[in-house]
């Protein structure tokens, strides 16, 4: 029997991750004043944080709050997607070279597997990334970590090598335009500042 998921004294019985948040619904059978709870959960590999939790004994009211919060996140996500200025396609295996673990992918533009992304993010604007290091990016490595920067958003992330679909054979036009910009930004971050005359005299 799987372990129960708990948030304090509440057993999480319903959860939906959409957009930036996971909305959760929990039950505490022993509580007399707040038997039901709805909140947001933010978690990583180390811990989970529950925020903006609302409790009460009215089951229907807390369920309605759960539904309202899901709808709110769906609306926010829809607004973000409507502002995406590139084709909302999904990169497939046919568009990539195989993820050959004998080859280094450091510095390569690769695609993240759609299956490693939540349903609302399984599109090229979330998949296409530039690899910028990590033990998992090396050839024949026992490490897994691959550090990337998203070509569309510029967001930096960590993935496992198994999440990589492969190096993209032919970049979409928008990615070709974004790549030199991202590379220039990376070079600027890693280039040490020039020494001034005062620095040289120290």
N, C-alpha and C positions, 0 to 999 in steps of 0.2 A: 504494500500500500504506500503510495507516494506521500511524502511529508506534506503537511498542511502549510500553506503560505500564510504567514501571520504578519500583521502590522500592529504591534503592541498586543492588546487582548483580542483584536479583531481577526477573524479568519477571512482572508480574501477569497470570495466566491465568484466574483466576476471582475475581469480586467480587460481593457482594450487599449492598445498602444496605437495612437494616431497622432501624426505631427510630432511636436516636441515633447508631448506628455503621454504617460500611461494613466488612464482614469480607472480607479479601482472602487469596488463596492465590497464592504466587509460586514460580518455579523459577529456580535459578541452575545452569545446566548445567556451569559451570566449577568449582563448589565441590566439595571433597572431603569436608567434614565436615557441611555443612548445605545440601544440595541443594534442599530444600523449605522453605517458610516460610508461616506463617499469622500474620496480625496484624490490628489494627484501623486503619482510616484515617479521619482527620478532615481535611476540606479545605474551603477557601473559594475565592474568586475569585483569590487570590494564591498560595497554597501548599497543599501536602498534608503532613500529619504522620502517620507510621506509628508506632503504639504497641503495647506488649505483644506484640511479635513473638516467635514461637517457631520455631526451625529444627531440622531434622534430616534424616537420609538415609532414614528410613522413610516412604515415600510414604503408605501406608495410615494410619499414625498421625497424620500432619499433616492428611490429608483428614478423619479422624475429629474432630480438633480443630476444623477449619473447620466441620464439621456441628454440633458441640456448641455452638460460639459462635453460630451462626445460630439454633439452637434456644433458647439462653439469651435472645437478644434478642427472639425471637418470644414467649417466655413473659412477658418483662417488658412487651412491648407489649400483649399480651393482658390482663395485669393492669391496665394503665393504662386500656385501653378498657372494662373491666368496671366501672371506677370513674366513668366518664363518666355524668353524671346527666341528659343531654339526649338527644333522639332522634338516632340515628346516621344521619341522612339526608344525601344529597348535594344541594347547591344547584345548580340547573340554569339554563340561559339563560332559560328561560320564567319564572323567578322574579325576573329582573332586568331593569332597563332597559338598553338597549345601551350599551356602553362608548364613548360619543361623545367623541372627542378634542377636539371644539370646546367641550366643557363641562368646567368644573373639578369635580374630585371631592374637593377638600380639605374635610375635615369631614364627608364622607359615609360612610355604612356600606355597604360593598361586599362582594362575594364574590370570592374568589380562584378562578380556573379550576381545576377538578379535575385537568385535564391538566398543570397546573404543580406539582402536589403528587405525592409518591410514593403508590403504591396504598394503603398503610396509613393515609394521612392525608387521603383524599379524602372527608371528611365535614364537616358544618356547623361542628363545634367547631373545625376547623382553617381553614375557609374564610371565616367571617364576621369582618371586621375593620373598624375605624374608621380612616379615612385622617387622618393628622396632619401632612401636609406632603410636601415633595419637589418638585423641578422637574417631574417627570412627572405630578404631580397637577393642575397648572395647565392651563388651556384653551390650545389651540394651541401647546403647548410642544414644543421640540425635545429637552428633557430626558426621561429615562426613569424616574428613581428615584421611587418612591412609598413613603413611610414610613407604617407602620401599627401599630396595636396590636390584638391579637386579643381579641375580646369575651369569649370563654370563658376563656382562659388568662391574659390580661393581658400576653402576651409581645409585645415590639416586634420588628418585622421590616422588611426592605427588599425591595421587589418592583419589577419593571419594569411600566410602564403596560400592556404587552401581556399581563401575567399577570392583569389585572383582568377579571373576567367582566362586571361592571356593578354599578350601585347596586341594592340589593335593594328590590323593590317593597313587600313586606310582611314585616316582621321576625317571626321566631318569638317566642313569648311569652318564652322564656328570654333572648333577645337584647334584647327591650324592657326587661327587668328589669336586665340587665347594663349597658346603654348609659349611663344616668345615673351609675352607679357609676364606670365608666371615664372618663367626661367630668369627673367631680368630681376623680378622681385626677390627671388631666392638668392641670386648672386649679390644683390644689394645687402641682404640680411647677413650673408656669410663673409662679405669683404670687410676686413678690419679697417677702421678709420685711418686716414692718412695722418702721420705725425706732423705736428706743427713745429716751428723752430724752438718753441719753449719746451716741447716734449723732448726734442733732440738734445737739449742742453742739460736735461736732468740726469 
